[in-house]
């Protein structure tokens, strides 16, 4: 017997949390791509674009944190 759940409603911070998770993931991939040559033992410097993409990691974390705070404040 299938159960019918109520449609999910979006809370105010949900979009920020999802966007922050995607931006964070891009930053993590960039950091891993920077570390691979270092761990392989080569002395090649990472391109500037890759360094700038690595800065997305804390930006994504901040966006997700803001989304969580916004969602928590809407319940009060």
C-alpha positions in Angstrom: 0.0 0.0 0.0 1.7 3.3 -1.1 1.8 6.1 1.3 1.1 9.6 0.1 3.4 12.2 1.7 2.6 15.8 1.7 4.6 17.8 -0.9 7.8 19.2 0.5 7.9 22.9 1.1 11.1 24.8 0.6 12.3 26.6 3.6 14.1 30.0 3.2 17.7 28.7 3.4 17.4 25.5 1.3 18.6 27.1 -1.9 21.6 28.6 -0.2 22.5 25.2 1.4 22.3 23.5 -2.0 24.3 26.2 -3.8 26.9 26.2 -1.0 27.2 22.4 -1.3 27.9 22.6 -5.0 30.4 25.5 -4.7 32.1 23.6 -1.8 32.4 20.5 -4.0 34.0 22.4 -6.8 36.5 23.9 -4.3 37.3 20.4 -3.0 37.9 19.1 -6.5 40.2 22.1 -7.2 42.2 21.5 -4.0 42.6 17.8 -4.9 43.8 18.7 -8.3 46.4 21.0 -6.8 47.6 18.3 -4.4 48.0 15.5 -6.9 51.2 16.9 -8.6 52.6 17.7 -5.1 52.0 14.2 -3.8 53.4 12.7 -7.1 56.7 14.4 -6.4 56.7 16.9 -9.2 57.5 20.6 -8.6 55.0 22.0 -11.1 53.1 25.0 -9.9 49.3 24.9 -10.2 47.8 27.3 -12.7 46.3 30.5 -11.3 42.8 29.5 -12.4 43.0 26.3 -10.3 44.2 28.3 -7.3 41.3 30.7 -7.7 38.9 27.7 -7.9 40.3 26.4 -4.7 39.1 29.6 -3.0 35.5 28.4 -3.7 35.8 25.9 -0.8 35.4 28.4 2.0 33.0 30.4 0.0 30.7 27.4 -0.4 31.1 26.5 3.3 30.0 30.1 4.1 27.0 29.9 1.8 25.8 26.7 3.3 26.3 28.0 6.8 24.3 31.1 5.9 21.5 28.9 4.5 21.4 26.8 7.7 21.2 29.9 9.8 18.5 31.4 7.7 16.5 28.2 7.9 16.9 28.1 11.6 15.9 31.7 12.1 12.7 31.1 10.1 11.5 28.5 12.7 11.6 31.0 15.5 
